[in-house]
C-alpha cells in the first residue's frame, strides 16, 4: 500500500496575526531595524504636517497684513523644518534598506537549510518544490511578503495617526464632505480586495511555469547538455517548451492586467465624483463669503489630505491582505517543517564514529513504497552485513538497488520493517552522526566549481587535510595527473565559473569521486554504480582496487552487472524489489538461476 505523502497543511492566518508574526520575526533577528523605521515614519509625519499647513498659514499672514519680517521668519521656520525632516527620513531609509536586505537573506538561508533537511521524498515532490519557490519569493522580494508586511505595517501606523489628526478637523469643517470621502474609499477598498485575491491566485499558478523555465534555461546553458542539444537538434524542442511556458505565464499576466484595468476604471470614476463634490462645495463657500481664501486653502488641504489618508489606509490594509496570502503559504510551510531548520538530535547524539569503528548493518523485513505507487519498490528485505564484510548488491535495472541504498542513507525511511546499526534502529542516531558512518559514490558523479583539493575533501581549503587529499588521489591513480597541472590540487574545476579551470575526463572524474570516499574514510563504503558507463572489465578493475583500498571496512558494491561479485563475501540478488538469492558467487551459481543466467550471459558477451 502506498505511503502517504507528508503534505503541508494550509493554514489561514488573519491579517493582524501575520502583522504580529512579522514584527516578532524581525525583532528576533534585528531589533535595530524596528527603531530605524520608526524614526523614518516619524520624520515623514513631521514633514507632511509642515507641508500641509505651510500655504494656508502664508495666506493667513498675507490677509492679515503681517510684516515682511514675520512672514520671513515663518517661511524660514517651515523651510528648515521640512529640510531637517526630509534629511532625517532619507537617512533613516538608507540605514533601513541594507539591514532589511541582510535580514531577508538570513531568512532565505533558513529556507534553504530547511529544504536540504526535509525528508528526501518530500524534496522530490514537485508540489513541495513549488511551495518552497513561493516561500522564497515571499522572502526575497524587497517590498513583498515578509519585508512588505513589515513595511506596510509601519505605513498603516503612520497613515492611521495622520488620519485621526485630520479626522477631527475635516469632520468639524464639513461633515457631509467627510462622509462622501469615507464612502468613496470604502467602495474602492471592496473592489481592490477582490482584485488582489484574483491576482494572487494567478501568481500562484505561475510557479510551475517558473520552475519549468528555470530548468529549460539550465538545460540550454549547462555544458553537460550542450552536446546532446546540438547532436540531436533539440533546440527547436526546447524553444517550443519555453514558448509554451511563457505563453501560459503571459495568459495569467493578461488576466491580472485586465483585473487591474477594471479596478483602475472604477477608481477613476469614484475619484472624479468625490473631487467634483469637494471642489464644488468649497468654491461655493468662498463665493458666498462663508470662508476666506486662507480658510479655503486650509479646508481644501485638510479634506484632500483626509481623503488621501483614508485611501492610503485602505491601500495599506489591502497590501497587508495581499501579502497575507503569501505569508500564509510561507508560515504553513515553515511551521510544518520547523523541525528541519534545526534538526533535533537523536538519543545517541554523542555517537561520533571514527574510521576504525566496526559497523554491523541489519535489514529486518524492510519494505518501501513510493507515494501513490501501486506496488512496493522493495518487499520484505532481510540481510546482515558484518563488520569488514565486502557485500555486493546486484540485479537488473529497476530491481530496487538504488532505492535500498537511499534507505541505508536515510534519504528514505522504511514503509515497513527496521534497519539496525550495531543493534540499534538507525533512526535513533542523530543525522549528522549517522552520516559520518557513510562514504558513498553515487551513480551521478558531480564536480563543483571549487579547487580539486576542495572537491576531494568537500570542505573549504582552510578546513582540508592536504596530506590526506594527496593520499586519496594517489590511491585512485590520478595524483600524477593532478601534479602535472599548473596549480596542482589548487586548480579549479568547471570552466563556466573560472577561465583558468580544467575539465577532467569521465574516468578521471569517477576516480575523483572515489577519492572523496577514501578521504572521508568512513566505516561504511558504498559504490552505487558510478562506473555504469564503463565496460565490465574496467568496472571490475575499479571495484577490485576499491575493495583493496577499503580493506577492513564494510564495503557495499551496487551494480546491474556482475563485475563486483566474485571477490565479495556476500551477494544479494534483487528482482522486482525482492531478494531472489543470497550467498557467495559460487553458491549463487549453483542455487540461483537468475544469477547464473545473468553471469553466463554477461561473461559470454565479454569472452
C-alpha positions in Angstrom: 0.0 0.0 0.0 1.4 3.5 -0.9 2.8 5.6 1.8 1.0 8.9 2.3 2.9 12.0 1.3 4.0 14.4 4.1 1.7 17.1 2.8 1.9 20.7 4.2 -1.4 21.6 5.7 -2.6 25.0 4.5 -3.3 27.5 7.3 -5.3 30.7 7.0 -3.9 33.4 9.3 -5.7 36.7 9.8 -4.0 39.8 8.6 -3.2 41.1 12.1 -1.9 37.7 13.1 0.6 37.9 10.3 1.5 41.5 11.2 2.4 40.5 14.8 4.2 37.4 13.4 6.4 39.5 11.1 7.2 42.1 13.8 8.2 39.2 16.1 10.4 37.6 13.4 12.1 40.9 12.6 12.6 41.8 16.2 14.1 38.3 16.9 16.7 38.8 14.2 17.4 42.6 14.3 15.7 44.9 16.8 17.6 47.9 15.5 15.7 47.8 12.2 12.5 48.4 14.1 13.8 51.6 15.7 15.3 52.8 12.4 12.0 52.5 10.5 10.1 54.1 13.4 12.4 57.1 13.1 11.8 57.1 9.3 8.0 57.4 9.6 8.3 59.9 12.4 10.3 62.2 10.2 7.9 61.7 7.3 4.9 62.6 9.5 6.5 65.8 10.6 7.4 66.7 7.0 3.8 66.1 5.9 2.3 68.2 8.6 4.6 71.1 7.9 3.8 70.8 4.2 0.1 70.7 4.8 -0.1 73.9 6.9 2.5 75.9 5.1 0.4 77.5 2.3 -2.7 78.2 4.4 -0.5 79.9 7.1 1.2 82.1 4.5 -2.2 83.1 3.0 -3.5 83.9 6.5 -0.5 86.2 7.3 -0.9 88.0 3.9 -4.6 88.5 4.5 -3.9 90.0 8.0 -1.2 92.3 6.5 1.6 90.8 8.6 5.1 92.4 8.2 7.7 91.0 5.9 9.9 90.1 8.9 7.2 88.0 10.4 6.4 86.3 7.1 10.2 85.7 6.6 10.6 84.1 10.0 7.6 81.8 9.3 8.9 80.8 5.9 12.4 80.1 7.4 10.8 78.0 10.2 8.8 75.9 7.7 11.7 75.6 5.3 14.2 74.5 8.0 11.7 72.1 9.5 10.9 70.5 6.2 14.6 70.3 5.3 15.6 68.6 8.5 12.7 66.1 8.5 13.3 65.2 4.8 17.0 64.6 5.5 16.1 62.6 8.6 13.6 60.4 6.7 16.1 59.8 3.9 19.0 58.9 6.3 16.7 56.5 8.2 15.7 54.9 4.9 19.3 54.5 3.8 20.0 52.7 7.1 16.9 50.6 6.9 17.4 49.2 3.4 20.7 47.2 3.9 19.7 45.9 7.3 16.4 44.6 5.9 18.2 43.1 2.9 20.5 41.2 5.3 17.6 40.1 7.4 15.8 38.7 4.3 19.0 36.9 3.3 19.1 35.2 6.7 15.5 34.1 6.5 16.1 32.8 2.9 19.1 30.9 4.1 16.9 29.2 6.8 14.6 28.2 4.0 17.5 26.7 2.0 18.6 24.8 5.1 15.1 23.5 5.6 14.9 22.4 2.0 18.1 20.4 2.4 16.9 18.9 5.7 13.3 17.8 4.8 12.8 14.1 4.0 14.1 13.3 0.6 10.8 12.0 -0.6 9.3 15.4 0.2 12.2 17.1 -1.5 11.4 15.0 -4.7 7.8 16.1 -4.7 7.3 18.8 -7.3 4.4 20.3 -5.4 6.6 20.8 -2.4 9.3 22.4 -4.7 6.6 24.8 -5.8 5.8 25.7 -2.2 9.4 26.4 -1.4 9.8 28.5 -4.5 6.7 30.5 -3.5 8.1 30.9 0.1 11.4 32.1 -1.2 9.7 34.6 -3.4 7.7 35.8 -0.4 11.0 36.3 1.5 13.3 37.6 -1.4 11.0 40.3 -2.8 12.3 43.6 -1.4 8.8 45.1 -0.9 6.6 42.0 -0.8 5.9 39.1 1.6 7.8 39.5 4.8 9.5 42.8 4.0 6.3 44.2 2.6 4.2 43.2 5.6 6.8 44.9 7.8 6.9 48.0 5.6 3.1 48.4 5.3 2.6 47.7 9.0 4.5 50.9 9.8 2.9 52.7 6.8 -0.5 51.8 8.3 0.5 53.1 11.7 1.8 56.3 10.2 -1.3 56.8 8.0 -3.7 56.0 10.8 -2.1 58.5 13.2 -2.2 61.2 10.5 -5.8 60.3 9.7 -7.0 60.8 13.2 -5.3 64.2 13.3 -7.1 65.2 10.1 -10.3 63.5 11.1 -11.3 65.9 13.8 -10.6 68.9 11.6 -12.3 67.7 8.5 -15.4 66.5 10.3 -15.7 69.8 12.2 -15.4 71.8 9.0 -17.9 69.8 6.8 -19.3 66.5 7.9 -21.0 66.0 4.5 -17.7 66.0 2.6 -16.2 63.7 5.3 -19.0 61.1 4.7 -18.6 61.4 1.0 -14.9 60.7 1.2 -15.3 57.7 3.5 -18.0 56.2 1.3 -15.8 56.6 -1.8 -12.7 54.9 -0.3 -14.7 52.0 1.2 -16.1 51.3 -2.2 -12.6 51.4 -3.6 -11.4 49.1 -0.8 -14.0 46.4 -1.7 -13.1 46.4 -5.4 -9.4 46.4 -4.7 -9.6 43.5 -2.2 -11.4 41.3 -4.8 -8.8 42.2 -7.5 -5.9 41.4 -5.2 -7.3 37.9 -4.4 -7.7 37.1 -8.1 -4.2 38.4 -8.9 -2.6 36.4 -6.2 -4.3 33.2 -7.3 -2.9 33.7 -10.8 0.5 34.4 -9.3 0.5 31.0 -7.5 -0.5 29.3 -10.8 2.7 30.8 -12.4 5.1 28.9 -10.1 5.2 25.6 -12.1 5.9 27.6 -15.2 8.7 29.5 -13.5 10.3 26.2 -12.4 10.0 24.8 -15.9 11.6 27.9 -17.5 14.4 27.7 -14.9 15.0 24.1 -15.8 14.9 24.7 -19.6 17.3 27.6 -19.3 19.6 25.5 -17.2 19.4 22.7 -19.9 20.4 25.1 -22.7 23.2 26.8 -20.8 24.9 23.9 -19.0 27.9 22.2 -20.6 26.6 18.8 -19.7 23.6 19.2 -22.0 25.3 21.1 -24.8 26.4 18.1 -26.8 23.1 16.3 -26.8 21.2 19.5 -27.7 23.5 20.0 -30.7 23.8 16.5 -31.9 20.1 15.7 -31.7 18.9 19.1 -32.9 16.9 19.6 -29.7 16.9 23.4 -29.7 13.5 23.7 -31.5 12.0 21.3 -28.9 13.4 23.4 -26.1 12.2 26.6 -27.8 8.7 25.1 -28.1 8.7 24.2 -24.4 9.9 27.7 -23.5 7.3 29.4 -25.6 4.6 27.1 -24.2 5.6 28.0 -20.6 5.9 31.7 -21.5 2.5 31.5 -23.2 0.9 30.2 -20.1 2.5 32.9 -18.0 1.5 35.6 -20.5 -2.1 34.4 -20.3 -2.0 34.7 -16.5 -0.3 38.1 -16.7 -3.1 39.2 -19.2 -5.8 38.2 -16.7 -4.1 40.2 -14.0 -3.8 43.2 -16.4 -7.5 43.0 -17.1 -8.3 42.9 -13.4 -6.1 45.9 -12.8 -7.6 47.9 -15.7 -11.1 47.2 -14.3 -10.0 48.3 -10.9 -8.4 51.5 -12.3 -11.6 52.4 -14.2 -13.7 52.1 -11.0 -11.2 54.1 -9.0 -11.1 56.9 -11.6 -14.9 57.2 -11.6 -15.0 57.3 -7.8 -12.2 59.9 -7.7 -13.9 62.2 -10.3 -17.3 62.1 -8.4 -15.8 62.8 -5.0 -13.4 65.5 -6.2 -16.2 67.3 -8.0 -18.3 67.3 -4.9 -15.5 68.5 -2.7 -14.3 71.3 -5.0 -17.8 72.5 -5.8 -18.8 72.7 -2.1 -15.6 74.6 -1.1 -15.8 77.0 -4.0 -19.5 77.8 -3.2 -18.5 78.7 0.4 -15.9 81.2 -0.9 -18.2 82.8 -3.4 -21.0 83.1 -0.8 -18.5 84.7 1.7 -18.7 81.9 4.2 -14.9 81.4 4.2 -11.8 83.3 3.2 -9.2 82.3 0.7 -6.9 81.2 3.6 -9.8 79.1 5.0 -10.5 77.7 1.6 -6.8 76.7 1.2 -6.8 75.1 4.7 -10.1 73.4 4.2 -9.2 72.1 0.8 -5.8 70.8 2.1 -7.4 69.1 5.1 -10.2 67.5 3.1 -7.9 66.4 0.4 -5.3 65.1 2.9 -8.1 63.2 4.8 -9.2 61.7 1.5 -5.6 60.7 0.7 -5.0 59.3 4.1 -8.2 57.2 4.1 -7.2 55.9 0.7 -3.7 55.2 1.9 -5.0 53.3 4.9 -7.2 51.3 2.7 -4.3 50.6 0.4 -2.1 49.6 3.4 -4.7 47.2 4.6 -5.2 45.8 1.1 -1.4 45.3 0.7 -1.3 43.6 4.1 -4.1 41.3 3.0 -2.4 40.7 -0.3 0.8 39.7 1.5 -1.3 37.7 3.9 -1.9 35.2 1.2 1.8 34.8 0.5 2.6 34.8 4.2 0.0 32.1 4.9 1.9 29.9 2.4 5.2 30.7 3.9 4.1 30.2 7.5 2.3 27.0 6.7 5.5 25.7 5.1 7.8 26.9 7.9 5.6 25.7 10.8 5.1 22.3 9.2 8.9 21.9 8.6 10.3 23.9 11.6 11.9 20.8 12.9 14.1 20.6 9.8 15.7 24.1 10.3 17.5 22.9 13.4 17.0 19.1 13.4 16.7 17.6 16.8 19.4 15.3 18.0 18.8 11.5 18.3 19.0 9.6 21.5 22.7 8.9 20.8 23.7 12.4 19.7 27.2 11.9 21.1 27.9 8.9 18.8 30.9 10.0 16.8 32.3 7.1 14.8 35.9 7.1 13.6 37.3 5.4 10.6 38.1 2.3 12.6 34.6 1.9 14.0 33.2 -1.6 13.5 29.7 -1.4 12.0 27.2 -4.1 11.7 24.2 -3.4 9.3 20.9 -5.4 9.5 17.9 -5.0 7.3 14.9 -6.7 9.1 11.9 -7.3 6.9 12.2 -3.9 5.2 9.6 -2.8 2.7 9.3 0.5 0.9 6.6 2.0 -1.3 6.9 5.3 -3.1 4.0 7.8 -2.6 0.9 7.0 -4.7 2.6 3.9 -6.1 0.5 0.7 -6.5 3.3 -1.7 -5.6 6.2 -1.8 -3.2 9.6 -0.8 -4.7 11.2 -3.2 -2.1 9.4 -6.0 -0.3 10.4 -7.9 2.9 14.2 -7.4 2.5 16.3 -9.0 5.2 20.0 -9.5 5.4 23.1 -8.7 7.6 26.4 -7.1 6.7 29.0 -8.0 9.3 31.8 -5.5 10.1 34.5 -5.6 7.4 32.4 -7.6 5.0 32.6 -7.0 1.2 29.0 -7.0 0.2 27.5 -6.9 -3.4 24.0 -5.9 -4.4 23.2 -7.0 -7.9 20.1 -7.0 -10.2 18.8 -5.6 -13.4 17.8 -2.0 -13.8 14.7 -1.2 -11.7 15.3 -4.1 -9.3 15.4 -1.7 -6.3 19.2 -1.4 -5.7 19.4 2.4 -5.6 16.2 2.5 -3.5 17.8 0.2 -1.0 20.9 2.4 -0.8 18.7 5.5 -0.3 17.1 3.7 2.6 20.6 2.9 4.0 21.5 6.6 3.7 18.3 7.7 5.4 17.2 9.6 2.4 14.1 7.4 2.6 12.7 5.6 5.7 11.2 2.2 5.5 7.4 1.8 5.0 7.7 -1.4 6.9 10.4 -3.1 8.9 13.6 -1.7 10.5 17.2 -1.1 9.8 19.7 -1.6 12.6 23.2 -0.2 13.0 25.2 -2.1 15.7 21.9 -3.4 17.2 20.1 0.0 17.3 17.4 1.3 15.0 19.3 3.7 12.7 16.6 6.4 13.1 17.7 6.8 16.7 21.0 8.3 15.8 21.1 12.0 15.0 21.5 12.6 11.4 25.0 14.2 11.4 26.5 11.4 13.5 24.9 8.8 11.3 26.1 10.4 8.1 29.7 10.2 9.4 29.3 6.4 9.1 29.0 6.5 5.3 31.3 7.3 2.4 29.2 7.0 -0.8 30.0 7.3 -4.5 26.6 7.8 -6.2 25.7 7.0 -9.9 25.7 10.6 -10.9 29.3 11.7 -10.4 29.5 15.5 -9.9 32.3 18.0 -9.7 31.9 21.5 -8.2 33.4 24.9 -9.1 36.0 24.6 -6.3 39.7 23.6 -6.1 40.5 20.0 -6.8 41.5 19.5 -3.1 38.2 21.0 -2.0 36.4 18.6 -4.4 38.1 15.8 -2.7 37.6 16.9 0.9 34.2 18.6 0.3 35.4 21.3 2.7 36.9 24.8 2.2 40.7 24.8 1.8 41.3 26.1 5.4 39.5 23.0 6.7 41.2 20.5 4.5 43.9 18.0 5.4 46.1 18.3 2.3 48.2 15.2 3.1 45.0 13.1 3.2 44.0 14.6 -0.1 47.3 13.6 -1.7 47.0 10.1 -0.3 43.4 9.7 -1.6 44.4 10.9 -5.1 47.4 8.6 -5.1 45.3 5.6 -4.2 42.9 6.1 -7.1 45.8 6.7 -9.5 45.3 10.4 -10.6 47.8 12.1 -8.3 50.4 12.3 -11.1 47.8 13.8 -13.4 46.9 16.4 -10.8 50.5 17.3 -10.0 51.1 18.0 -13.7 48.6 20.8 -13.6 49.9 24.4 -13.2 48.3 24.9 -9.8 48.3 21.2 -8.9 45.5 20.3 -6.4 44.6 24.0 -6.1 43.4 24.0 -9.7 39.8 25.0 -10.1 37.2 22.8 -11.8 34.2 23.9 -14.0 35.3 26.3 -16.8 32.0 28.0 -16.8 32.9 29.6 -13.4 36.6 30.1 -13.9 38.6 30.7 -17.1 41.6 29.0 -15.6 39.7 25.9 -14.6 40.3 22.5 -16.1 37.8 19.8 -17.2 38.6 16.2 -16.2 37.8 13.3 -18.4 35.0 10.9 -17.5 37.3 8.3 -16.0 39.2 11.0 -14.0 36.0 12.4 -12.7 35.0 9.0 -11.5 38.3 8.5 -9.8 38.0 11.9 -8.2 34.6 10.9 -6.8 36.1 7.7 -5.3 38.9 9.7 -3.8 36.2 11.7 -1.9 35.0 8.5 -0.3 38.6 7.5 0.6 39.3 10.9 2.1 36.2 10.7 4.3 37.4 7.3 5.4 34.1 6.2 7.0 33.4 2.8 8.4 30.8 2.0 5.6 32.0 2.5 2.0 29.5 2.3 -0.9 29.9 2.4 -4.6 26.4 2.9 -6.2 27.1 2.1 -9.9 29.4 5.1 -10.6 31.1 3.1 -13.3 27.9 2.1 -15.1 29.1 3.9 -18.3 32.3 1.9 -18.4 32.7 -1.6 -19.7 32.6 -4.5 -17.4 36.4 -5.2 -17.4 37.2 -1.6 -16.3 34.4 -1.7 -13.7 35.8 -4.9 -12.4 39.3 -3.4 -12.1 37.9 -0.3 -10.3 35.8 -2.3 -7.9 38.7 -4.6 -7.0 41.0 -1.7 -6.4 38.4 0.0 -4.3 38.0 -3.2 -2.3 41.7 -3.3 -1.7 41.8 0.4 -0.6 39.0 -0.2 1.9 40.2 -3.4 3.5 38.7 -3.9 6.9 35.7 -1.6 6.3 32.1 -2.7 5.5 32.1 -2.2 1.7 29.0 -2.3 -0.4 29.1 -2.6 -4.2 26.0 -2.0 -6.3 25.7 -3.0 -10.0 23.4 -4.4 -12.5 26.4 -6.2 -13.9 28.4 -8.8 -12.0 31.9 -7.4 -12.2 31.8 -6.7 -8.4 30.6 -10.1 -7.2 33.4 -12.7 -7.4 35.6 -11.1 -4.7 32.7 -10.3 -2.3 31.9 -12.2 0.9 28.1 -12.0 0.4 26.0 -11.2 -2.7 22.3 -10.3 -2.6 20.4 -10.7 -5.9 17.3 -8.4 -6.3 14.4 -8.9 -8.7 11.4 -6.7 -8.8 12.1 -5.4 -5.3 12.5 -8.9 -3.7 15.5 -11.0 -2.8 15.9 -13.6 -5.4 19.1 -15.1 -4.0 21.8 -14.6 -1.3 25.2 -16.1 -0.8 28.7 -16.3 -2.3 29.4 -16.2 -6.0 29.9 -20.0 -6.2 26.8 -20.8 -4.2 24.6 -18.5 -6.3 25.9 -20.0 -9.5 24.5 -23.3 -8.2 21.4 -22.3 -6.4 20.1 -19.1 -8.0 19.0 -19.5 -11.6 18.7 -15.7 -12.2 22.2 -15.1 -11.0 23.6 -17.9 -13.0 21.7 -16.8 -16.1 22.9 -13.1 -15.8 26.5 -14.2 -15.1 26.6 -16.6 -18.0 25.1 -14.1 -20.4 27.4 -11.2 -19.3 30.6 -13.3 -19.3 29.7 -14.7 -22.7 29.5 -11.1 -24.1 33.0 -10.3 -22.9 34.8 -13.6 -23.8 
